[in-house]
Amino acid sequence: MYAYIAGPLFNEGERWFDQQINDVAEAAGFETFLPHRDQSPESGDTFDPELVFHWDVENLERADLVIANLNGVTSDDGTSWELGSAYARSKQLVGVYTDMRLTFDDQVVNLMLQFSLNRLVRSLKELEDYLKRHAREQGLQPR
């Protein structure tokens, strides 16, 4: 199974946490796409925003599962777009929110995101447990 790792990637801390999510998914047996790591072979040393967009969408379409880093005061707008696009394609969606801040007592992230997810986890350990269980159900072997 192929997992797309969505999340903000504009500073070292965001990329580090996205990598942690990626590592948990790989350990559970998933092949992963991490946008800032897995650049299009056509891009070479240049940054072409349109090429990045199309490459990411191609991999999002290929994915069986999208795991999204939703941490922060608000969720990253690109990550939100990726989740909406994946939801429209009936992908399995998992949100990771380890932030302690809550908007409302019964709402962790924006309600349109929260209620489109198949699962919202609150720690990397909870993500690990969920992905291992999901992988077993899908016949994958952990690494």
N, CA, C and O atoms as CSV, one atom per row, in Angstrom:
chain,resi,resn,atom,element,x,y,z
A,1,MET,N,N,0.836,-1.183,0.000
A,1,MET,CA,C,0.000,0.000,0.000
A,1,MET,C,C,0.877,1.243,0.000
A,1,MET,O,O,2.000,1.236,0.506
A,2,TYR,N,N,0.349,2.285,-0.567
A,2,TYR,CA,C,1.089,3.520,-0.777
A,2,TYR,C,C,0.493,4.621,0.089
A,2,TYR,O,O,-0.702,4.906,0.009
A,3,ALA,N,N,1.331,5.238,0.916
A,3,ALA,CA,C,0.882,6.301,1.818
A,3,ALA,C,C,1.508,7.628,1.423
A,3,ALA,O,O,2.722,7.731,1.248
A,4,TYR,N,N,0.675,8.625,1.287
A,4,TYR,CA,C,1.098,9.997,1.007
A,4,TYR,C,C,1.170,10.715,2.346
A,4,TYR,O,O,0.192,10.741,3.092
A,5,ILE,N,N,2.324,11.298,2.653
A,5,ILE,CA,C,2.512,12.010,3.913
A,5,ILE,C,C,2.329,13.496,3.631
A,5,ILE,O,O,3.154,14.115,2.959
A,6,ALA,N,N,1.251,14.060,4.148
A,6,ALA,CA,C,0.937,15.471,3.925
A,6,ALA,C,C,1.275,16.268,5.173
A,6,ALA,O,O,1.102,15.788,6.293
A,7,GLY,N,N,1.751,17.466,4.978
A,7,GLY,CA,C,2.028,18.316,6.132
A,7,GLY,C,C,2.815,19.541,5.730
A,7,GLY,O,O,3.376,19.603,4.636
A,8,PRO,N,N,2.854,20.516,6.619
A,8,PRO,CA,C,3.665,21.702,6.334
A,8,PRO,C,C,5.134,21.294,6.264
A,8,PRO,O,O,5.562,20.355,6.935
A,9,LEU,N,N,5.898,22.012,5.446
A,9,LEU,CA,C,7.293,21.627,5.255
A,9,LEU,C,C,8.205,22.832,5.098
A,9,LEU,O,O,9.222,22.773,4.407
A,10,PHE,N,N,7.828,23.918,5.743
A,10,PHE,CA,C,8.523,25.173,5.478
A,10,PHE,C,C,9.624,25.511,6.479
A,10,PHE,O,O,10.290,26.538,6.342
A,11,ASN,N,N,9.822,24.658,7.485
A,11,ASN,CA,C,10.963,24.850,8.379
A,11,ASN,C,C,11.460,23.478,8.831
A,11,ASN,O,O,10.801,22.466,8.592
A,12,GLU,N,N,12.602,23.448,9.472
A,12,GLU,CA,C,13.213,22.178,9.854
A,12,GLU,C,C,12.329,21.375,10.807
A,12,GLU,O,O,12.261,20.150,10.703
A,13,GLY,N,N,11.652,22.056,11.734
A,13,GLY,CA,C,10.792,21.353,12.680
A,13,GLY,C,C,9.627,20.664,11.993
A,13,GLY,O,O,9.290,19.529,12.330
A,14,GLU,N,N,9.008,21.341,11.030
A,14,GLU,CA,C,7.889,20.734,10.300
A,14,GLU,C,C,8.372,19.543,9.486
A,14,GLU,O,O,7.745,18.484,9.501
A,15,ARG,N,N,9.487,19.711,8.774
A,15,ARG,CA,C,10.013,18.599,7.976
A,15,ARG,C,C,10.429,17.436,8.873
A,15,ARG,O,O,10.235,16.276,8.510
A,16,TRP,N,N,11.001,17.737,10.047
A,16,TRP,CA,C,11.403,16.687,10.985
A,16,TRP,C,C,10.183,15.885,11.429
A,16,TRP,O,O,10.223,14.655,11.438
A,17,PHE,N,N,9.094,16.571,11.797
A,17,PHE,CA,C,7.913,15.850,12.263
A,17,PHE,C,C,7.272,15.053,11.121
A,17,PHE,O,O,6.822,13.927,11.334
A,18,ASP,N,N,7.226,15.616,9.928
A,18,ASP,CA,C,6.716,14.870,8.772
A,18,ASP,C,C,7.536,13.596,8.558
A,18,ASP,O,O,6.988,12.545,8.226
A,19,GLN,N,N,8.856,13.700,8.750
A,19,GLN,CA,C,9.730,12.530,8.618
A,19,GLN,C,C,9.405,11.486,9.675
A,19,GLN,O,O,9.444,10.290,9.386
A,20,GLN,N,N,9.084,11.912,10.894
A,20,GLN,CA,C,8.708,10.964,11.945
A,20,GLN,C,C,7.446,10.205,11.551
A,20,GLN,O,O,7.360,8.992,11.745
A,21,ILE,N,N,6.474,10.915,11.001
A,21,ILE,CA,C,5.246,10.276,10.512
A,21,ILE,C,C,5.595,9.272,9.417
A,21,ILE,O,O,5.095,8.148,9.412
A,22,ASN,N,N,6.455,9.688,8.490
A,22,ASN,CA,C,6.889,8.821,7.407
A,22,ASN,C,C,7.540,7.551,7.940
A,22,ASN,O,O,7.253,6.456,7.457
A,23,ASP,N,N,8.414,7.691,8.935
A,23,ASP,CA,C,9.123,6.542,9.491
A,23,ASP,C,C,8.147,5.554,10.135
A,23,ASP,O,O,8.318,4.342,10.010
A,24,VAL,N,N,7.140,6.065,10.816
A,24,VAL,CA,C,6.125,5.197,11.428
A,24,VAL,C,C,5.368,4.437,10.331
A,24,VAL,O,O,5.115,3.240,10.469
A,25,ALA,N,N,5.010,5.124,9.252
A,25,ALA,CA,C,4.286,4.472,8.151
A,25,ALA,C,C,5.145,3.401,7.483
A,25,ALA,O,O,4.657,2.309,7.193
A,26,GLU,N,N,6.406,3.702,7.241
A,26,GLU,CA,C,7.290,2.707,6.625
A,26,GLU,C,C,7.474,1.493,7.532
A,26,GLU,O,O,7.489,0.358,7.057
A,27,ALA,N,N,7.612,1.729,8.830
A,27,ALA,CA,C,7.782,0.618,9.777
A,27,ALA,C,C,6.552,-0.281,9.812
A,27,ALA,O,O,6.655,-1.469,10.119
A,28,ALA,N,N,5.396,0.282,9.500
A,28,ALA,CA,C,4.161,-0.505,9.466
A,28,ALA,C,C,4.002,-1.257,8.140
A,28,ALA,O,O,3.062,-2.037,7.987
A,29,GLY,N,N,4.903,-1.033,7.184
A,29,GLY,CA,C,4.870,-1.769,5.931
A,29,GLY,C,C,4.420,-0.982,4.718
A,29,GLY,O,O,4.278,-1.551,3.635
A,30,PHE,N,N,4.191,0.316,4.872
A,30,PHE,CA,C,3.724,1.132,3.755
A,30,PHE,C,C,4.891,1.673,2.940
A,30,PHE,O,O,5.932,2.028,3.492
A,31,GLU,N,N,4.714,1.733,1.643
A,31,GLU,CA,C,5.598,2.513,0.783
A,31,GLU,C,C,5.108,3.951,0.929
A,31,GLU,O,O,3.899,4.183,0.975
A,32,THR,N,N,6.017,4.917,1.001
A,32,THR,CA,C,5.586,6.283,1.277
A,32,THR,C,C,6.036,7.279,0.221
A,32,THR,O,O,7.027,7.082,-0.482
A,33,PHE,N,N,5.268,8.352,0.140
A,33,PHE,CA,C,5.636,9.529,-0.643
A,33,PHE,C,C,5.679,10.698,0.326
A,33,PHE,O,O,4.671,11.044,0.941
A,34,LEU,N,N,6.849,11.303,0.457
A,34,LEU,CA,C,7.063,12.454,1.315
A,34,LEU,C,C,7.439,13.616,0.389
A,34,LEU,O,O,8.556,13.648,-0.128
A,35,PRO,N,N,6.528,14.567,0.172
A,35,PRO,CA,C,6.717,15.574,-0.883
A,35,PRO,C,C,8.073,16.285,-0.893
A,35,PRO,O,O,8.656,16.454,-1.963
A,36,HIS,N,N,8.586,16.701,0.253
A,36,HIS,CA,C,9.859,17.427,0.214
A,36,HIS,C,C,11.051,16.500,-0.024
A,36,HIS,O,O,12.136,16.973,-0.360
A,37,ARG,N,N,10.872,15.218,0.141
A,37,ARG,CA,C,11.945,14.245,-0.116
A,37,ARG,C,C,11.875,13.699,-1.536
A,37,ARG,O,O,12.898,13.531,-2.199
A,38,ASP,N,N,10.673,13.427,-1.990
A,38,ASP,CA,C,10.477,12.693,-3.240
A,38,ASP,C,C,10.117,13.617,-4.397
A,38,ASP,O,O,8.983,13.632,-4.875
A,39,GLN,N,N,11.096,14.377,-4.827
A,39,GLN,CA,C,10.877,15.324,-5.916
A,39,GLN,C,C,10.736,14.603,-7.255
A,39,GLN,O,O,11.243,13.496,-7.436
A,40,SER,N,N,10.055,15.236,-8.167
A,40,SER,CA,C,9.878,14.694,-9.508
A,40,SER,C,C,11.233,14.486,-10.171
A,40,SER,O,O,12.113,15.341,-10.065
A,41,PRO,N,N,11.409,13.350,-10.859
A,41,PRO,CA,C,12.674,13.129,-11.571
A,41,PRO,C,C,12.921,14.197,-12.643
A,41,PRO,O,O,14.060,14.416,-13.057
A,42,GLU,N,N,11.854,14.855,-13.085
A,42,GLU,CA,C,11.978,15.879,-14.129
A,42,GLU,C,C,12.472,17.215,-13.582
A,42,GLU,O,O,12.905,18.068,-14.357
A,43,SER,N,N,12.417,17.416,-12.269
A,43,SER,CA,C,12.718,18.732,-11.709
A,43,SER,C,C,14.209,19.076,-11.702
A,43,SER,O,O,14.569,20.251,-11.779
A,44,GLY,N,N,15.069,18.080,-11.611
A,44,GLY,CA,C,16.505,18.365,-11.575
A,44,GLY,C,C,16.833,19.291,-10.414
A,44,GLY,O,O,16.352,19.091,-9.299
A,45,ASP,N,N,17.649,20.300,-10.675
A,45,ASP,CA,C,18.062,21.239,-9.638
A,45,ASP,C,C,17.209,22.498,-9.600
A,45,ASP,O,O,17.501,23.421,-8.839
A,46,THR,N,N,16.170,22.547,-10.403
A,46,THR,CA,C,15.344,23.754,-10.459
A,46,THR,C,C,14.050,23.564,-9.685
A,46,THR,O,O,13.560,22.444,-9.541
A,47,PHE,N,N,13.503,24.663,-9.189
A,47,PHE,CA,C,12.216,24.631,-8.500
A,47,PHE,C,C,11.171,25.192,-9.444
A,47,PHE,O,O,11.194,26.374,-9.786
A,48,ASP,N,N,10.263,24.339,-9.857
A,48,ASP,CA,C,9.166,24.726,-10.743
A,48,ASP,C,C,7.867,24.443,-10.002
A,48,ASP,O,O,7.456,23.285,-9.918
A,49,PRO,N,N,7.205,25.474,-9.458
A,49,PRO,CA,C,6.003,25.252,-8.652
A,49,PRO,C,C,4.910,24.458,-9.366
A,49,PRO,O,O,4.236,23.639,-8.742
A,50,GLU,N,N,4.730,24.690,-10.658
A,50,GLU,CA,C,3.695,23.954,-11.386
A,50,GLU,C,C,4.051,22.473,-11.492
A,50,GLU,O,O,3.177,21.615,-11.368
A,51,LEU,N,N,5.310,22.172,-11.717
A,51,LEU,CA,C,5.761,20.786,-11.775
A,51,LEU,C,C,5.575,20.115,-10.414
A,51,LEU,O,O,5.135,18.968,-10.342
A,52,VAL,N,N,5.910,20.827,-9.335
A,52,VAL,CA,C,5.717,20.301,-7.982
A,52,VAL,C,C,4.248,19.980,-7.755
A,52,VAL,O,O,3.920,18.905,-7.254
A,53,PHE,N,N,3.365,20.895,-8.115
A,53,PHE,CA,C,1.922,20.680,-7.954
A,53,PHE,C,C,1.471,19.408,-8.663
A,53,PHE,O,O,0.821,18.555,-8.059
A,54,HIS,N,N,1.813,19.280,-9.937
A,54,HIS,CA,C,1.347,18.123,-10.716
A,54,HIS,C,C,1.951,16.813,-10.203
A,54,HIS,O,O,1.275,15.785,-10.186
A,55,TRP,N,N,3.216,16.846,-9.787
A,55,TRP,CA,C,3.868,15.651,-9.248
A,55,TRP,C,C,3.197,15.214,-7.946
A,55,TRP,O,O,2.938,14.029,-7.734
A,56,ASP,N,N,2.922,16.186,-7.082
A,56,ASP,CA,C,2.255,15.872,-5.813
A,56,ASP,C,C,0.848,15.327,-6.051
A,56,ASP,O,O,0.443,14.360,-5.405
A,57,VAL,N,N,0.111,15.929,-6.959
A,57,VAL,CA,C,-1.238,15.442,-7.268
A,57,VAL,C,C,-1.184,14.033,-7.841
A,57,VAL,O,O,-2.016,13.195,-7.495
A,58,GLU,N,N,-0.226,13.763,-8.705
A,58,GLU,CA,C,-0.067,12.415,-9.274
A,58,GLU,C,C,0.146,11.387,-8.161
A,58,GLU,O,O,-0.445,10.307,-8.184
A,59,ASN,N,N,0.981,11.725,-7.200
A,59,ASN,CA,C,1.242,10.798,-6.101
A,59,ASN,C,C,0.082,10.720,-5.117
A,59,ASN,O,O,-0.151,9.672,-4.515
A,60,LEU,N,N,-0.633,11.800,-4.951
A,60,LEU,CA,C,-1.839,11.794,-4.125
A,60,LEU,C,C,-2.892,10.872,-4.739
A,60,LEU,O,O,-3.553,10.119,-4.025
A,61,GLU,N,N,-3.045,10.932,-6.046
A,61,GLU,CA,C,-3.995,10.054,-6.737
A,61,GLU,C,C,-3.591,8.595,-6.600
A,61,GLU,O,O,-4.450,7.719,-6.496
A,62,ARG,N,N,-2.303,8.331,-6.598
A,62,ARG,CA,C,-1.781,6.961,-6.490
A,62,ARG,C,C,-1.956,6.378,-5.089
A,62,ARG,O,O,-2.034,5.160,-4.926
A,63,ALA,N,N,-2.016,7.237,-4.090
A,63,ALA,CA,C,-2.015,6.802,-2.695
A,63,ALA,C,C,-3.284,6.047,-2.306
A,63,ALA,O,O,-4.385,6.352,-2.766
A,64,ASP,N,N,-3.089,5.060,-1.449
A,64,ASP,CA,C,-4.211,4.354,-0.827
A,64,ASP,C,C,-4.617,5.045,0.465
A,64,ASP,O,O,-5.770,4.975,0.892
A,65,LEU,N,N,-3.650,5.713,1.077
A,65,LEU,CA,C,-3.803,6.292,2.410
A,65,LEU,C,C,-3.085,7.632,2.439
A,65,LEU,O,O,-1.992,7.771,1.890
A,66,VAL,N,N,-3.703,8.618,3.084
A,66,VAL,CA,C,-3.056,9.910,3.294
A,66,VAL,C,C,-2.953,10.118,4.798
A,66,VAL,O,O,-3.943,10.025,5.523
A,67,ILE,N,N,-1.735,10.402,5.250
A,67,ILE,CA,C,-1.491,10.689,6.659
A,67,ILE,C,C,-1.069,12.152,6.731
A,67,ILE,O,O,-0.085,12.551,6.109
A,68,ALA,N,N,-1.818,12.950,7.494
A,68,ALA,CA,C,-1.601,14.390,7.492
A,68,ALA,C,C,-1.174,14.917,8.859
A,68,ALA,O,O,-1.802,14.624,9.876
A,69,ASN,N,N,-0.108,15.690,8.863
A,69,ASN,CA,C,0.342,16.430,10.041
A,69,ASN,C,C,-0.554,17.661,10.155
A,69,ASN,O,O,-0.476,18.568,9.326
A,70,LEU,N,N,-1.402,17.694,11.178
A,70,LEU,CA,C,-2.352,18.790,11.356
A,70,LEU,C,C,-1.969,19.714,12.510
A,70,LEU,O,O,-2.779,20.544,12.924
A,71,ASN,N,N,-0.768,19.590,13.029
A,71,ASN,CA,C,-0.342,20.400,14.172
A,71,ASN,C,C,-0.298,21.885,13.838
A,71,ASN,O,O,-0.107,22.280,12.688
A,72,GLY,N,N,-0.480,22.696,14.878
A,72,GLY,CA,C,-0.401,24.140,14.745
A,72,GLY,C,C,-1.693,24.795,15.169
A,72,GLY,O,O,-2.692,24.124,15.427
A,73,VAL,N,N,-1.667,26.119,15.239
A,73,VAL,CA,C,-2.874,26.865,15.595
A,73,VAL,C,C,-3.950,26.629,14.547
A,73,VAL,O,O,-5.123,26.461,14.878
A,74,THR,N,N,-3.547,26.617,13.288
A,74,THR,CA,C,-4.437,26.235,12.185
A,74,THR,C,C,-3.684,25.234,11.324
A,74,THR,O,O,-2.453,25.230,11.297
A,75,SER,N,N,-4.410,24.405,10.637
A,75,SER,CA,C,-3.778,23.420,9.760
A,75,SER,C,C,-3.248,24.120,8.512
A,75,SER,O,O,-3.846,25.076,8.018
A,76,ASP,N,N,-2.127,23.632,8.016
A,76,ASP,CA,C,-1.502,24.180,6.815
A,76,ASP,C,C,-2.481,24.152,5.650
A,76,ASP,O,O,-3.183,23.159,5.458
A,77,ASP,N,N,-2.539,25.233,4.866
A,77,ASP,CA,C,-3.511,25.310,3.779
A,77,ASP,C,C,-3.252,24.290,2.675
A,77,ASP,O,O,-4.203,23.751,2.110
A,78,GLY,N,N,-1.991,24.013,2.354
A,78,GLY,CA,C,-1.698,22.991,1.346
A,78,GLY,C,C,-2.100,21.603,1.823
A,78,GLY,O,O,-2.629,20.802,1.053
A,79,THR,N,N,-1.848,21.323,3.094
A,79,THR,CA,C,-2.250,20.046,3.684
A,79,THR,C,C,-3.767,19.911,3.665
A,79,THR,O,O,-4.297,18.837,3.377
A,80,SER,N,N,-4.457,20.989,3.969
A,80,SER,CA,C,-5.923,20.973,3.943
A,80,SER,C,C,-6.427,20.689,2.532
A,80,SER,O,O,-7.382,19.934,2.352
A,81,TRP,N,N,-5.789,21.288,1.537
A,81,TRP,CA,C,-6.179,21.031,0.148
A,81,TRP,C,C,-5.951,19.565,-0.192
A,81,TRP,O,O,-6.802,18.928,-0.812
A,82,GLU,N,N,-4.799,19.028,0.213
A,82,GLU,CA,C,-4.500,17.625,-0.079
A,82,GLU,C,C,-5.538,16.702,0.554
A,82,GLU,O,O,-5.978,15.739,-0.074
A,83,LEU,N,N,-5.928,16.991,1.790
A,83,LEU,CA,C,-6.952,16.176,2.444
A,83,LEU,C,C,-8.293,16.276,1.729
A,83,LEU,O,O,-8.970,15.265,1.539
A,84,GLY,N,N,-8.678,17.471,1.336
A,84,GLY,CA,C,-9.949,17.641,0.611
A,84,GLY,C,C,-9.944,16.894,-0.705
A,84,GLY,O,O,-10.926,16.245,-1.066
A,85,SER,N,N,-8.846,16.987,-1.415
A,85,SER,CA,C,-8.717,16.280,-2.688
A,85,SER,C,C,-8.771,14.770,-2.482
A,85,SER,O,O,-9.435,14.055,-3.231
A,86,ALA,N,N,-8.067,14.295,-1.458
A,86,ALA,CA,C,-8.059,12.857,-1.164
A,86,ALA,C,C,-9.433,12.388,-0.691
A,86,ALA,O,O,-9.866,11.289,-1.039
A,87,TYR,N,N,-10.112,13.202,0.086
A,87,TYR,CA,C,-11.469,12.854,0.540
A,87,TYR,C,C,-12.407,12.694,-0.660
A,87,TYR,O,O,-13.210,11.762,-0.709
A,88,ALA,N,N,-12.299,13.598,-1.612
A,88,ALA,CA,C,-13.135,13.527,-2.823
A,88,ALA,C,C,-12.845,12.266,-3.632
A,88,ALA,O,O,-13.692,11.811,-4.402
A,89,ARG,N,N,-11.652,11.701,-3.460
A,89,ARG,CA,C,-11.262,10.469,-4.160
A,89,ARG,C,C,-11.477,9.226,-3.290
A,89,ARG,O,O,-11.045,8.132,-3.653
A,90,SER,N,N,-12.138,9.391,-2.153
A,90,SER,CA,C,-12.454,8.288,-1.227
A,90,SER,C,C,-11.211,7.568,-0.710
A,90,SER,O,O,-11.213,6.346,-0.561
A,91,LYS,N,N,-10.149,8.329,-0.438
A,91,LYS,CA,C,-8.938,7.755,0.140
A,91,LYS,C,C,-9.133,7.565,1.644
A,91,LYS,O,O,-9.974,8.225,2.255
A,92,GLN,N,N,-8.369,6.680,2.221
A,92,GLN,CA,C,-8.313,6.510,3.677
A,92,GLN,C,C,-7.513,7.695,4.220
A,92,GLN,O,O,-6.405,7.954,3.751
A,93,LEU,N,N,-8.062,8.425,5.211
A,93,LEU,CA,C,-7.416,9.631,5.722
A,93,LEU,C,C,-7.143,9.517,7.217
A,93,LEU,O,O,-8.029,9.181,8.003
A,94,VAL,N,N,-5.900,9.801,7.591
A,94,VAL,CA,C,-5.508,9.787,8.992
A,94,VAL,C,C,-4.880,11.141,9.312
A,94,VAL,O,O,-3.957,11.583,8.627
A,95,GLY,N,N,-5.382,11.788,10.345
A,95,GLY,CA,C,-4.813,13.050,10.797
A,95,GLY,C,C,-3.993,12.821,12.052
A,95,GLY,O,O,-4.366,12.021,12.911
A,96,VAL,N,N,-2.870,13.527,12.158
A,96,VAL,CA,C,-2.016,13.462,13.337
A,96,VAL,C,C,-2.014,14.855,13.962
A,96,VAL,O,O,-1.576,15.827,13.347
A,97,TYR,N,N,-2.513,14.931,15.197
A,97,TYR,CA,C,-2.569,16.216,15.904
A,97,TYR,C,C,-2.078,16.004,17.321
A,97,TYR,O,O,-2.814,15.513,18.177
A,98,THR,N,N,-0.823,16.377,17.567
A,98,THR,CA,C,-0.238,16.190,18.884
A,98,THR,C,C,-0.258,17.474,19.709
A,98,THR,O,O,0.173,17.484,20.862
A,99,ASP,N,N,-0.751,18.538,19.123
A,99,ASP,CA,C,-0.840,19.834,19.787
A,99,ASP,C,C,-1.883,19.763,20.903
A,99,ASP,O,O,-2.920,19.118,20.744
A,100,MET,N,N,-1.617,20.413,22.011
A,100,MET,CA,C,-2.544,20.364,23.154
A,100,MET,C,C,-3.677,21.382,23.037
A,100,MET,O,O,-4.666,21.282,23.764
A,101,ARG,N,N,-3.552,22.359,22.138
A,101,ARG,CA,C,-4.587,23.391,22.003
A,101,ARG,C,C,-5.831,22.808,21.350
A,101,ARG,O,O,-5.725,22.030,20.402
A,102,LEU,N,N,-6.994,23.170,21.840
A,102,LEU,CA,C,-8.270,22.736,21.266
A,102,LEU,C,C,-9.100,23.961,20.918
A,102,LEU,O,O,-9.085,24.961,21.636
A,103,THR,N,N,-9.822,23.873,19.812
A,103,THR,CA,C,-10.715,24.949,19.417
A,103,THR,C,C,-11.959,24.939,20.292
A,103,THR,O,O,-12.336,25.963,20.862
A,104,PHE,N,N,-12.581,23.797,20.394
A,104,PHE,CA,C,-13.766,23.590,21.216
A,104,PHE,C,C,-13.607,22.255,21.929
A,104,PHE,O,O,-12.751,21.454,21.554
A,105,ASP,N,N,-14.408,22.006,22.939
A,105,ASP,CA,C,-14.296,20.757,23.699
A,105,ASP,C,C,-14.420,19.520,22.818
A,105,ASP,O,O,-13.717,18.535,23.044
A,106,ASP,N,N,-15.291,19.550,21.829
A,106,ASP,CA,C,-15.524,18.371,20.988
A,106,ASP,C,C,-14.943,18.522,19.585
A,106,ASP,O,O,-15.270,17.739,18.692
A,107,GLN,N,N,-14.088,19.516,19.384
A,107,GLN,CA,C,-13.500,19.746,18.067
A,107,GLN,C,C,-12.008,19.971,18.226
A,107,GLN,O,O,-11.590,20.906,18.910
A,108,VAL,N,N,-11.194,19.116,17.596
A,108,VAL,CA,C,-9.742,19.197,17.729
A,108,VAL,C,C,-9.150,20.109,16.662
A,108,VAL,O,O,-8.360,20.999,16.974
A,109,VAL,N,N,-9.524,19.894,15.417
A,109,VAL,CA,C,-9.082,20.740,14.297
A,109,VAL,C,C,-10.338,21.243,13.590
A,109,VAL,O,O,-11.454,20.912,13.991
A,110,ASN,N,N,-10.161,22.027,12.558
A,110,ASN,CA,C,-11.294,22.525,11.787
A,110,ASN,C,C,-12.273,21.389,11.513
A,110,ASN,O,O,-11.871,20.304,11.091
A,111,LEU,N,N,-13.545,21.638,11.750
A,111,LEU,CA,C,-14.536,20.554,11.643
A,111,LEU,C,C,-14.590,19.916,10.259
A,111,LEU,O,O,-14.884,18.725,10.153
A,112,MET,N,N,-14.317,20.663,9.203
A,112,MET,CA,C,-14.331,20.079,7.864
A,112,MET,C,C,-13.197,19.074,7.691
A,112,MET,O,O,-13.335,18.091,6.962
A,113,LEU,N,N,-12.082,19.324,8.361
A,113,LEU,CA,C,-10.982,18.355,8.333
A,113,LEU,C,C,-11.276,17.193,9.262
A,113,LEU,O,O,-11.184,16.030,8.869
A,114,GLN,N,N,-11.627,17.512,10.487
A,114,GLN,CA,C,-11.809,16.474,11.500
A,114,GLN,C,C,-12.818,15.421,11.080
A,114,GLN,O,O,-12.584,14.227,11.269
A,115,PHE,N,N,-13.923,15.842,10.521
A,115,PHE,CA,C,-14.976,14.885,10.210
A,115,PHE,C,C,-14.837,14.257,8.824
A,115,PHE,O,O,-15.662,13.433,8.432
A,116,SER,N,N,-13.801,14.642,8.085
A,116,SER,CA,C,-13.496,13.941,6.836
A,116,SER,C,C,-12.489,12.820,7.062
A,116,SER,O,O,-12.302,11.964,6.197
A,117,LEU,N,N,-11.840,12.827,8.226
A,117,LEU,CA,C,-10.824,11.822,8.533
A,117,LEU,C,C,-11.454,10.483,8.899
A,117,LEU,O,O,-12.512,10.428,9.527
A,118,ASN,N,N,-10.784,9.404,8.496
A,118,ASN,CA,C,-11.168,8.079,8.984
A,118,ASN,C,C,-10.689,7.885,10.407
A,118,ASN,O,O,-11.296,7.155,11.191
A,119,ARG,N,N,-9.571,8.562,10.735
A,119,ARG,CA,C,-9.022,8.437,12.084
A,119,ARG,C,C,-8.210,9.683,12.411
A,119,ARG,O,O,-7.452,10.175,11.576
A,120,LEU,N,N,-8.371,10.188,13.624
A,120,LEU,CA,C,-7.552,11.271,14.147
A,120,LEU,C,C,-6.769,10.706,15.319
A,120,LEU,O,O,-7.355,10.206,16.280
A,121,VAL,N,N,-5.439,10.785,15.242
A,121,VAL,CA,C,-4.602,10.285,16.325
A,121,VAL,C,C,-3.924,11.460,17.006
A,121,VAL,O,O,-3.706,12.507,16.396
A,122,ARG,N,N,-3.586,11.272,18.299
A,122,ARG,CA,C,-3.034,12.373,19.087
A,122,ARG,C,C,-1.574,12.170,19.469
A,122,ARG,O,O,-1.022,12.950,20.245
A,123,SER,N,N,-0.934,11.115,18.925
A,123,SER,CA,C,0.487,10.887,19.194
A,123,SER,C,C,1.067,9.983,18.104
A,123,SER,O,O,0.334,9.310,17.380
A,124,LEU,N,N,2.391,9.983,18.005
A,124,LEU,CA,C,3.040,9.070,17.063
A,124,LEU,C,C,2.826,7.617,17.471
A,124,LEU,O,O,2.728,6.744,16.610
A,125,LYS,N,N,2.754,7.348,18.769
A,125,LYS,CA,C,2.489,5.986,19.244
A,125,LYS,C,C,1.096,5.537,18.816
A,125,LYS,O,O,0.915,4.407,18.364
A,126,GLU,N,N,0.123,6.415,18.956
A,126,GLU,CA,C,-1.237,6.068,18.523
A,126,GLU,C,C,-1.280,5.859,17.006
A,126,GLU,O,O,-2.001,4.987,16.521
A,127,LEU,N,N,-0.508,6.659,16.255
A,127,LEU,CA,C,-0.413,6.462,14.810
A,127,LEU,C,C,0.201,5.106,14.507
A,127,LEU,O,O,-0.301,4.374,13.654
A,128,GLU,N,N,1.277,4.768,15.194
A,128,GLU,CA,C,1.938,3.480,14.994
A,128,GLU,C,C,0.953,2.325,15.222
A,128,GLU,O,O,0.855,1.417,14.397
A,129,ASP,N,N,0.233,2.366,16.334
A,129,ASP,CA,C,-0.727,1.303,16.644
A,129,ASP,C,C,-1.805,1.199,15.573
A,129,ASP,O,O,-2.151,0.101,15.136
A,130,TYR,N,N,-2.332,2.344,15.154
A,130,TYR,CA,C,-3.388,2.346,14.139
A,130,TYR,C,C,-2.869,1.800,12.804
A,130,TYR,O,O,-3.518,0.964,12.177
A,131,LEU,N,N,-1.693,2.277,12.376
A,131,LEU,CA,C,-1.168,1.840,11.079
A,131,LEU,C,C,-0.802,0.366,11.076
A,131,LEU,O,O,-1.010,-0.314,10.070
A,132,LYS,N,N,-0.270,-0.139,12.164
A,132,LYS,CA,C,0.038,-1.567,12.235
A,132,LYS,C,C,-1.238,-2.395,12.125
A,132,LYS,O,O,-1.273,-3.404,11.422
A,133,ARG,N,N,-2.273,-1.968,12.816
A,133,ARG,CA,C,-3.559,-2.673,12.745
A,133,ARG,C,C,-4.136,-2.589,11.326
A,133,ARG,O,O,-4.601,-3.588,10.777
A,134,HIS,N,N,-4.101,-1.396,10.746
A,134,HIS,CA,C,-4.618,-1.201,9.381
A,134,HIS,C,C,-3.806,-2.031,8.376
A,134,HIS,O,O,-4.368,-2.641,7.466
A,135,ALA,N,N,-2.490,-2.046,8.550
A,135,ALA,CA,C,-1.639,-2.818,7.647
A,135,ALA,C,C,-1.950,-4.302,7.729
A,135,ALA,O,O,-2.034,-4.973,6.700
A,136,ARG,N,N,-2.124,-4.835,8.959
A,136,ARG,CA,C,-2.484,-6.245,9.115
A,136,ARG,C,C,-3.799,-6.544,8.396
A,136,ARG,O,O,-3.923,-7.555,7.706
A,137,GLU,N,N,-4.774,-5.656,8.564
A,137,GLU,CA,C,-6.076,-5.845,7.912
A,137,GLU,C,C,-5.935,-5.864,6.400
A,137,GLU,O,O,-6.724,-6.509,5.709
A,138,GLN,N,N,-4.925,-5.152,5.876
A,138,GLN,CA,C,-4.701,-5.087,4.435
A,138,GLN,C,C,-3.702,-6.125,3.938
A,138,GLN,O,O,-3.395,-6.180,2.747
A,139,GLY,N,N,-3.191,-6.955,4.866
A,139,GLY,CA,C,-2.260,-8.013,4.495
A,139,GLY,C,C,-0.824,-7.563,4.320
A,139,GLY,O,O,-0.039,-8.261,3.677
A,140,LEU,N,N,-0.455,-6.408,4.877
A,140,LEU,CA,C,0.930,-5.926,4.779
A,140,LEU,C,C,1.762,-6.485,5.913
A,140,LEU,O,O,1.250,-6.784,6.992
A,141,GLN,N,N,3.036,-6.619,5.659
A,141,GLN,CA,C,3.970,-7.079,6.682
A,141,GLN,C,C,4.781,-5.878,7.174
A,141,GLN,O,O,5.349,-5.147,6.363
A,142,PRO,N,N,4.841,-5.668,8.487
A,142,PRO,CA,C,5.696,-4.591,9.007
A,142,PRO,C,C,7.148,-4.821,8.654
A,142,PRO,O,O,7.576,-5.963,8.485
A,143,ARG,N,N,7.903,-3.755,8.542
A,143,ARG,CA,C,9.333,-3.860,8.227
A,143,ARG,C,C,10.110,-4.139,9.480
A,143,ARG,O,O,11.334,-4.263,9.433
